[in-house]
Amino acid sequence: MLSTNADEVAGELIGEFSDFEERFEEERDRALREAQRLAKQRVPVETGRLRDDISIDLEQDRLFNTLEYSIYQNWGTEDIEPTFYLTDSAIDAFQASVERLRS
């Protein structure tokens, strides 16, 4: 009769996957908080309303502003230089997150 340790190996893999999944969820939330912190540092401040409006939604995994003019400040217009305060902050935070997950 042939015997294997397939059940043992499968159990170990499931355990490792569960650990990674938990670590990933924690890292995702950490990255969103970091992106928010970076965006608040990078956004140009005149009155502070735009900076104060930078928010995260951990349920929907997003970094955002609700003020109408935020899109113009981030992406720019013919008359406004783009600052990419939201997009660059999100990219930087998530790249750092990927590096942490790799280690």
Contacts in CASP RR format, 6 or more apart in sequence:
PFRMAT RR
TARGET T0000
AUTHOR 0000-0000-0000
METHOD contacts of the structure
MODEL  1
MLSTNADEVAGELIGEFSDFEERFEEERDRALREAQRLAKQRVPVETGRL
RDDISIDLEQDRLFNTLEYSIYQNWGTEDIEPTFYLTDSAIDAFQASVER
LRS
23 101 0 8 1.000
24 101 0 8 1.000
27 97 0 8 1.000
27 100 0 8 1.000
27 101 0 8 1.000
28 61 0 8 1.000
28 97 0 8 1.000
29 58 0 8 1.000
30 97 0 8 1.000
31 93 0 8 1.000
31 94 0 8 1.000
31 96 0 8 1.000
31 97 0 8 1.000
32 56 0 8 1.000
32 58 0 8 1.000
32 61 0 8 1.000
32 62 0 8 1.000
32 63 0 8 1.000
32 93 0 8 1.000
33 56 0 8 1.000
34 93 0 8 1.000
34 96 0 8 1.000
34 97 0 8 1.000
35 56 0 8 1.000
35 63 0 8 1.000
35 89 0 8 1.000
35 90 0 8 1.000
35 92 0 8 1.000
35 93 0 8 1.000
35 94 0 8 1.000
36 54 0 8 1.000
36 55 0 8 1.000
36 56 0 8 1.000
36 63 0 8 1.000
36 89 0 8 1.000
38 88 0 8 1.000
38 89 0 8 1.000
38 92 0 8 1.000
38 93 0 8 1.000
39 54 0 8 1.000
39 63 0 8 1.000
39 85 0 8 1.000
39 86 0 8 1.000
39 89 0 8 1.000
39 90 0 8 1.000
40 51 0 8 1.000
40 54 0 8 1.000
42 83 0 8 1.000
42 85 0 8 1.000
42 88 0 8 1.000
42 89 0 8 1.000
43 50 0 8 1.000
43 51 0 8 1.000
43 54 0 8 1.000
43 73 0 8 1.000
43 83 0 8 1.000
43 85 0 8 1.000
44 50 0 8 1.000
44 73 0 8 1.000
44 83 0 8 1.000
44 85 0 8 1.000
45 51 0 8 1.000
49 67 0 8 1.000
50 65 0 8 1.000
50 67 0 8 1.000
50 69 0 8 1.000
50 70 0 8 1.000
50 73 0 8 1.000
53 65 0 8 1.000
53 66 0 8 1.000
53 67 0 8 1.000
53 70 0 8 1.000
54 63 0 8 1.000
54 64 0 8 1.000
54 65 0 8 1.000
54 86 0 8 1.000
55 63 0 8 1.000
55 64 0 8 1.000
55 65 0 8 1.000
55 66 0 8 1.000
56 62 0 8 1.000
56 63 0 8 1.000
56 64 0 8 1.000
57 64 0 8 1.000
63 86 0 8 1.000
63 89 0 8 1.000
63 90 0 8 1.000
64 86 0 8 1.000
65 71 0 8 1.000
65 74 0 8 1.000
65 86 0 8 1.000
70 86 0 8 1.000
72 80 0 8 1.000
73 80 0 8 1.000
73 83 0 8 1.000
73 85 0 8 1.000
74 82 0 8 1.000
74 83 0 8 1.000
74 84 0 8 1.000
74 85 0 8 1.000
74 86 0 8 1.000
74 87 0 8 1.000
75 82 0 8 1.000
75 84 0 8 1.000
76 82 0 8 1.000
76 83 0 8 1.000
END
